[in-house]
């Protein structure tokens, strides 16, 4: 249950990071005109990619942290 919760938190964090990054990149790369189609192709997959990356990274970091803490407590 802990792993699922950590994964959901990482998913939400990845989504928020992607939204902020998309907004910053869109304002920086576009002028007064519309969004070019190439930029749409780059910015489009950012949301799901960073959401998945956030979920995987958070679960990996949590497992690594738990493994390190369990080694520290057994050595005493």
Phi, psi and omega per residue, in radians:
X1 nan -0.625 3.134
X2 -1.123 -0.729 -3.117
X3 -1.116 -0.683 3.113
X4 -1.142 -0.724 3.113
X5 -1.122 -0.750 3.100
X6 -1.115 -0.689 3.109
X7 -1.105 -0.708 3.121
X8 -1.167 -0.734 3.087
X9 -1.086 -0.696 3.080
X10 -1.153 -0.652 3.090
X11 -1.087 -0.797 3.125
X12 -1.145 -0.735 3.100
X13 -1.092 -0.717 3.096
X14 -1.124 -0.686 3.096
X15 -1.122 -0.793 3.132
X16 -1.107 -0.712 3.102
X17 -1.103 -0.722 3.135
X18 -1.140 -0.671 3.127
X19 -1.112 -0.780 3.125
X20 -1.134 -0.748 3.140
X21 -1.146 -0.731 3.103
X22 -1.069 -0.766 -3.125
X23 -1.111 -0.772 -3.140
X24 -1.136 -0.775 -3.138
X25 -1.178 -0.676 -3.129
X26 -1.135 -0.724 3.122
X27 -1.234 -0.601 -3.116
X28 -1.321 -0.617 -3.016
X29 -1.651 -0.241 3.121
X30 -1.903 2.601 3.095
X31 -1.660 -2.461 3.125
X32 -1.356 -0.322 -3.120
X33 -1.422 -2.946 -3.136
X34 -1.344 3.132 -3.138
X35 -1.438 2.212 3.090
X36 -1.149 2.682 -3.084
X37 -1.152 -0.562 3.116
X38 -1.147 -0.701 3.118
X39 -1.162 -0.614 3.059
X40 -1.079 -0.692 3.141
X41 -1.193 -0.506 3.121
X42 -1.408 -0.796 -3.060
X43 -1.360 -0.419 -3.098
X44 -1.035 -0.894 -3.087
X45 -1.410 0.065 -3.124
X46 -1.122 -0.742 -3.105
X47 -1.026 -0.995 -3.124
X48 -1.183 -0.568 -3.128
X49 -1.165 -0.813 -3.140
X50 -1.265 -0.524 3.058
X51 -1.121 -0.811 3.104
X52 -1.134 -0.742 3.108
X53 -1.080 -0.731 3.122
X54 -1.108 -0.728 3.132
X55 -1.139 -0.821 -3.118
X56 -1.150 -0.759 -3.127
X57 -1.138 -0.705 -3.131
X58 -1.173 -0.713 3.106
X59 -1.152 -0.737 3.131
X60 -1.101 -0.789 3.129
X61 -1.141 -0.666 3.123
X62 -1.140 -0.783 3.120
X63 -1.124 -0.683 3.117
X64 -1.136 -0.716 3.132
X65 -1.156 -0.739 3.122
X66 -1.135 -0.678 3.134
X67 -1.151 -0.727 3.139
X68 -1.146 -0.739 -3.137
X69 -1.185 -0.606 3.135
X70 -1.228 -0.573 3.071
X71 -1.208 -0.647 3.140
X72 -1.157 -0.657 -3.084
X73 -1.381 -0.471 -3.139
X74 -1.423 -0.355 -3.122
X75 -1.340 -0.341 -3.091
X76 -1.267 nan nan
